[in-house]
Amino acid sequence: MVREKVTVSTRTLQWKCVESRTDSKRLYYGRFILSPLMKGQADTIGIAMRRALLGEIEGTCITRAKSEKIPHEYSTIVGIQESVHEILMNLKEIVLRSNLYGTCNASIYVKGPGYVTAQDIISPPSVEIVDNTQHIASLTEPIDLCIGLQIERNRGYRIKSPNNFQDGSYPIDAVFMPVRNANHSIHSYGNGNEKQEILFLEIWTNGSLTPQEALHEASRNLIDLFIPFFHREEENLHLDDNQHKVPLPLFTFHDKLAKLRKKKKIALKYIFIDQLELPPRIYNCLKRSNIYTLLDLLNNTQEDLMKIEHFRTEDVKQILGILEKHF
């Protein structure tokens, strides 16, 4: 456990981690302060941050399982101590960490007798198992247990639907939220008009990210939601379609990119747009259009990019400038 004495600045707004501890591989705790705030500001920030921490951060979990030996979800299999339903519930609890975008496949192949744990999951390099000791099943006889898994990164939660059964596979309730709980409290000090506040934030995570990482991610996502309000073109809600037709720049987008590719051979699919230091508005537009890597970006034509909502000619020029600077 790490504890620090709380000191309040009277000059500029600052945040600080005052307590940090790891209770287990699947339970991290952090306590943070933000000060000094004017009266009422702490509650405004605290409520928004709590909602962002619980609802806006992406997580990774197992969303589907498939095995040829499973007739239905509530069946039992000879040689396995747990029922199929119990195995699916154990898979639901597996904590994963990844930089995955979308879905990927994983598998389990174990020969009994013995215990099946999270360590037996064969997954892509982009997916990391936080706690290898998490229990899945107990094999009491020399049988083979083969299960195909679907892993997905998303946010919030998704309850399985009775109509969501595909090709003999079984959906699993998906709880993507890496933050288990978040609380905020306020301490007031000073008198009269000089009264100020300190905001305390407590964050518990499932181990797939630290409380400080969760705070950073939630803050960035919260800022992204407000970016559209900073631009004049969104102020008028009754723009004509013709106003969105911006003349294309003089340069040819793909000609420039072809030159960049010749200059340096790059593993394009392993370079994420997060690494390009793009302005927040451009980054947000690309992300909402499912453009996550440099390869995704280069697979779009200049015309494709101009069709993205809130995207401008200057944005295309700026992307090229950043790419030329980096590569």
C-alpha positions as CSV (number, residue, x, y, z in Angstrom):
1,M,0.0,0.0,0.0
2,V,1.1,3.5,-0.8
3,R,-0.1,6.5,1.2
4,E,0.9,10.2,0.8
5,K,0.0,13.1,3.0
6,V,-2.7,15.3,1.5
7,T,-1.5,18.8,0.8
8,V,-3.7,21.4,-0.8
9,S,-2.5,23.9,-3.3
10,T,-3.9,27.4,-3.2
11,R,-2.6,28.4,-6.6
12,T,-3.3,26.1,-9.6
13,L,-5.6,23.2,-10.0
14,Q,-3.8,19.9,-9.4
15,W,-4.5,16.2,-9.0
16,K,-2.6,13.7,-7.0
17,C,-2.7,10.0,-6.0
18,V,-2.8,9.8,-2.2
19,E,-3.3,6.1,-1.8
20,S,-2.6,3.1,-4.0
21,R,-2.7,-0.6,-3.3
22,T,-3.0,-4.1,-4.9
23,D,-5.4,-6.3,-2.9
24,S,-5.1,-9.2,-5.4
25,K,-4.4,-9.8,-9.1
26,R,-8.0,-8.9,-9.8
27,L,-8.5,-6.0,-7.4
28,Y,-6.6,-2.7,-7.5
29,Y,-7.5,0.3,-5.5
30,G,-6.5,4.0,-5.9
31,R,-7.5,7.2,-4.2
32,F,-7.0,10.6,-5.9
33,I,-7.6,14.3,-5.0
34,L,-8.2,17.3,-7.2
35,S,-7.9,20.8,-5.7
36,P,-8.5,23.6,-5.2
37,L,-12.0,23.8,-6.7
38,M,-14.7,26.5,-6.4
39,K,-17.9,25.7,-4.5
40,G,-20.0,23.3,-6.5
41,Q,-17.3,22.3,-9.0
42,A,-16.3,19.2,-7.1
43,D,-19.7,17.6,-7.3
44,T,-20.0,18.5,-11.1
45,I,-16.6,16.8,-11.8
46,G,-17.2,13.9,-9.4
47,I,-20.5,12.8,-10.9
48,A,-19.2,13.1,-14.5
49,M,-16.0,11.2,-13.7
50,R,-17.9,8.4,-11.9
51,R,-20.2,7.9,-14.9
52,A,-17.2,7.9,-17.3
53,L,-15.2,5.5,-15.1
54,L,-18.1,3.0,-15.0
55,G,-19.5,3.4,-18.5
56,E,-17.0,4.9,-21.0
57,I,-13.9,2.7,-20.5
58,E,-13.4,-0.3,-22.8
59,G,-12.6,-3.7,-21.5
60,T,-12.0,-7.2,-22.8
61,C,-13.9,-10.4,-22.0
62,I,-15.0,-13.7,-23.4
63,T,-18.4,-13.3,-25.1
64,R,-19.0,-16.7,-26.7
65,A,-18.1,-20.4,-26.3
66,K,-18.5,-23.4,-28.6
67,S,-17.9,-27.1,-28.2
68,E,-19.2,-30.0,-30.2
69,K,-19.8,-32.1,-27.1
70,I,-22.3,-29.6,-25.6
71,P,-25.9,-30.5,-26.5
72,H,-27.4,-27.5,-24.6
73,E,-26.4,-24.9,-22.0
74,Y,-27.9,-26.7,-19.0
75,S,-26.5,-30.2,-19.8
76,T,-23.8,-32.1,-18.0
77,I,-20.9,-33.9,-19.5
78,V,-19.5,-37.2,-18.2
79,G,-16.1,-36.7,-16.7
80,I,-16.5,-33.0,-15.9
81,Q,-17.5,-32.1,-12.4
82,E,-19.2,-28.8,-13.4
83,S,-22.3,-28.4,-15.5
84,V,-22.0,-26.5,-18.9
85,H,-23.8,-23.5,-17.3
86,E,-21.2,-23.4,-14.5
87,I,-18.3,-23.6,-17.0
88,L,-19.9,-20.6,-19.0
89,M,-20.2,-18.6,-15.7
90,N,-16.5,-19.3,-14.9
91,L,-15.5,-18.2,-18.4
92,K,-17.5,-15.0,-17.8
93,E,-15.3,-14.2,-14.8
94,I,-12.0,-14.5,-16.7
95,V,-10.2,-11.1,-16.6
96,L,-8.3,-10.1,-19.8
97,R,-6.2,-7.2,-20.8
98,S,-5.8,-6.3,-24.5
99,N,-5.3,-3.6,-27.2
100,L,-7.7,-5.6,-29.3
101,Y,-10.1,-3.8,-31.7
102,G,-13.3,-5.8,-32.3
103,T,-13.2,-9.6,-31.8
104,C,-10.7,-12.4,-32.0
105,N,-10.7,-16.2,-31.4
106,A,-9.1,-18.3,-28.7
107,S,-9.4,-21.9,-27.6
108,I,-9.0,-24.4,-24.8
109,Y,-7.7,-27.9,-25.3
110,V,-7.0,-30.0,-22.2
111,K,-6.8,-33.7,-21.6
112,G,-8.1,-35.0,-18.2
113,P,-8.0,-35.8,-15.5
114,G,-7.0,-32.4,-14.0
115,Y,-8.0,-28.9,-13.4
116,V,-8.7,-26.4,-16.3
117,T,-7.7,-22.8,-15.5
118,A,-7.3,-19.6,-17.4
119,Q,-3.7,-20.6,-18.0
120,D,-5.0,-23.2,-20.5
121,I,-6.6,-20.6,-22.7
122,I,-4.7,-20.3,-26.0
123,S,-5.1,-16.7,-27.1
124,P,-3.5,-14.2,-29.6
125,P,-0.4,-12.2,-28.4
126,S,-2.7,-9.1,-28.3
127,V,-4.6,-10.6,-25.4
128,E,-3.1,-11.0,-21.9
129,I,-4.7,-13.1,-19.1
130,V,-4.5,-11.1,-15.9
131,D,-4.9,-14.1,-13.4
132,N,-3.8,-17.5,-14.8
133,T,-5.2,-19.3,-11.7
134,Q,-8.8,-18.5,-12.4
135,H,-10.8,-21.8,-12.3
136,I,-12.8,-23.0,-15.4
137,A,-13.5,-26.7,-14.9
138,S,-12.4,-30.0,-13.2
139,L,-11.9,-33.1,-15.3
140,T,-12.4,-36.3,-13.3
141,E,-11.8,-38.7,-16.1
142,P,-9.3,-39.0,-19.0
143,I,-11.4,-37.1,-21.5
144,D,-10.6,-34.3,-23.9
145,L,-12.1,-30.9,-23.3
146,C,-12.1,-28.7,-26.4
147,I,-13.8,-25.3,-26.4
148,G,-13.6,-22.5,-29.0
149,L,-13.9,-19.0,-27.5
150,Q,-14.7,-15.6,-28.9
151,I,-13.0,-12.6,-27.2
152,E,-14.2,-9.1,-27.7
153,R,-13.2,-5.6,-26.6
154,N,-16.1,-3.2,-26.0
155,R,-17.6,-1.0,-23.2
156,G,-20.5,-1.3,-20.8
157,Y,-22.2,-4.6,-20.6
158,R,-24.3,-6.9,-22.9
159,I,-26.8,-9.4,-21.6
160,K,-27.1,-12.6,-23.8
161,S,-30.2,-12.9,-25.9
162,P,-32.1,-16.2,-26.2
163,N,-32.0,-15.6,-30.0
164,N,-28.2,-15.1,-30.1
165,F,-27.2,-18.8,-30.5
166,Q,-25.1,-19.4,-33.6
167,D,-23.7,-22.7,-35.0
168,G,-23.9,-24.5,-31.7
169,S,-22.1,-21.8,-29.8
170,Y,-23.3,-20.2,-26.6
171,P,-23.3,-16.5,-25.8
172,I,-21.9,-15.3,-22.5
173,D,-23.1,-12.3,-20.5
174,A,-20.4,-9.7,-21.3
175,V,-19.3,-7.3,-18.6
176,F,-16.7,-5.2,-20.3
177,M,-16.3,-2.6,-17.5
178,P,-12.8,-2.9,-16.0
179,V,-13.8,-0.5,-13.2
180,R,-15.6,-2.4,-10.4
181,N,-16.6,0.6,-8.4
182,A,-16.0,4.3,-8.2
183,N,-16.9,6.8,-5.4
184,H,-16.4,10.5,-4.9
185,S,-16.5,12.6,-1.8
186,I,-15.9,16.3,-1.1
187,H,-14.1,18.2,1.6
188,S,-14.8,22.0,1.9
189,Y,-12.5,24.5,3.6
190,G,-12.3,28.3,4.0
191,N,-15.0,30.8,5.0
192,G,-17.6,32.8,3.1
193,N,-16.7,33.8,-0.4
194,E,-13.3,32.2,0.0
195,K,-14.7,28.7,0.5
196,Q,-13.1,26.0,-1.7
197,E,-13.4,22.3,-2.2
198,I,-11.2,19.2,-2.5
199,L,-12.5,16.3,-4.7
200,F,-11.6,12.8,-3.5
201,L,-12.0,10.0,-6.1
202,E,-11.8,6.3,-5.1
203,I,-11.4,3.7,-7.9
204,W,-11.5,-0.1,-7.8
205,T,-10.5,-2.0,-10.9
206,N,-10.4,-5.7,-11.9
207,G,-6.7,-5.7,-12.5
208,S,-6.9,-5.3,-16.3
209,L,-5.7,-1.7,-15.8
210,T,-4.6,0.3,-12.8
211,P,-6.8,3.0,-11.2
212,Q,-4.5,5.7,-12.6
213,E,-4.9,4.2,-16.1
214,A,-8.6,4.1,-15.6
215,L,-8.7,7.8,-14.5
216,H,-6.6,8.8,-17.6
217,E,-8.8,6.8,-20.0
218,A,-12.1,8.1,-18.5
219,S,-10.9,11.7,-18.6
220,R,-9.9,11.4,-22.3
221,N,-13.2,9.8,-23.2
222,L,-15.1,12.5,-21.4
223,I,-13.2,15.2,-23.2
224,D,-13.9,13.4,-26.6
225,L,-17.6,13.7,-25.9
226,F,-17.4,17.5,-25.7
227,I,-15.1,18.1,-28.6
228,P,-17.9,18.7,-31.2
229,F,-19.1,21.7,-29.1
230,F,-15.8,23.5,-29.8
231,H,-16.4,23.8,-33.5
232,R,-18.3,26.5,-35.3
233,E,-19.6,24.2,-38.0
234,E,-21.7,22.4,-35.4
235,E,-23.3,25.6,-34.0
236,N,-25.8,25.8,-36.9
237,L,-28.0,22.8,-36.8
238,H,-29.7,23.6,-40.1
239,L,-26.7,23.5,-42.5
240,D,-27.5,22.8,-46.1
241,D,-26.0,19.7,-47.7
242,N,-24.0,21.9,-50.1
243,Q,-22.1,23.5,-47.2
244,H,-20.6,20.1,-46.5
245,K,-19.2,19.8,-50.0
246,V,-15.6,21.0,-49.5
247,P,-13.4,21.2,-52.5
248,L,-10.6,18.7,-52.4
249,P,-7.0,19.9,-51.8
250,L,-4.6,20.3,-54.7
251,F,-2.4,17.4,-53.6
252,T,-3.3,13.8,-54.2
253,F,-3.7,11.8,-51.0
254,H,-2.5,8.4,-52.2
255,D,0.4,9.8,-54.2
256,K,1.9,11.2,-51.0
257,L,1.2,8.1,-49.1
258,A,2.9,6.0,-51.8
259,K,6.0,8.1,-51.3
260,L,5.9,7.6,-47.5
261,R,5.7,3.8,-48.0
262,K,8.8,3.9,-50.3
263,K,10.8,5.8,-47.7
264,K,10.3,3.3,-45.0
265,K,8.9,-0.2,-44.7
266,I,6.4,-0.1,-41.8
267,A,4.4,-2.8,-40.1
268,L,1.3,-0.7,-40.8
269,K,-1.2,-2.9,-38.9
270,Y,0.9,-2.6,-35.7
271,I,0.9,1.2,-35.6
272,F,-2.2,2.6,-34.0
273,I,-3.5,6.1,-34.6
274,D,-3.0,6.7,-30.8
275,Q,0.8,6.8,-31.6
276,L,0.5,9.5,-34.3
277,E,-0.1,12.4,-31.8
278,L,-3.2,13.5,-33.8
279,P,-5.3,16.4,-32.5
280,P,-8.1,15.1,-30.3
281,R,-10.9,16.1,-32.7
282,I,-9.2,14.3,-35.7
283,Y,-8.4,11.2,-33.5
284,N,-12.0,11.1,-32.3
285,C,-13.4,11.3,-35.8
286,L,-11.2,8.5,-37.1
287,K,-12.0,6.3,-34.0
288,R,-15.7,6.7,-34.5
289,S,-15.3,5.6,-38.1
290,N,-13.5,2.3,-37.0
291,I,-10.1,3.6,-38.1
292,Y,-7.7,2.3,-35.5
293,T,-4.4,1.5,-37.2
294,L,-2.2,3.2,-39.8
295,L,-3.2,0.4,-42.2
296,D,-6.9,1.2,-41.7
297,L,-6.1,4.9,-42.4
298,L,-4.2,4.1,-45.6
299,N,-6.9,1.8,-46.9
300,N,-9.2,4.9,-47.1
301,T,-9.1,7.2,-50.0
302,Q,-9.1,11.0,-49.7
303,E,-12.7,11.0,-50.7
304,D,-13.5,8.4,-48.0
305,L,-12.0,10.5,-45.3
306,M,-13.9,13.6,-46.5
307,K,-17.2,11.7,-46.0
308,I,-16.5,11.3,-42.3
309,E,-18.8,13.4,-40.2
310,H,-17.2,16.7,-39.0
311,F,-14.0,16.0,-41.1
312,R,-12.5,18.9,-43.1
313,T,-10.0,19.5,-45.9
314,E,-7.6,20.9,-43.3
315,D,-7.7,17.7,-41.4
316,V,-6.5,15.6,-44.4
317,K,-3.6,18.0,-44.8
318,Q,-2.8,17.8,-41.1
319,I,-2.7,14.0,-41.2
320,L,-0.3,14.0,-44.1
321,G,1.9,16.5,-42.3
322,I,2.0,14.3,-39.2
323,L,2.7,11.2,-41.3
324,E,5.6,12.9,-43.1
325,K,7.0,14.1,-39.8
326,H,7.0,10.6,-38.3
327,F,8.0,8.5,-41.3
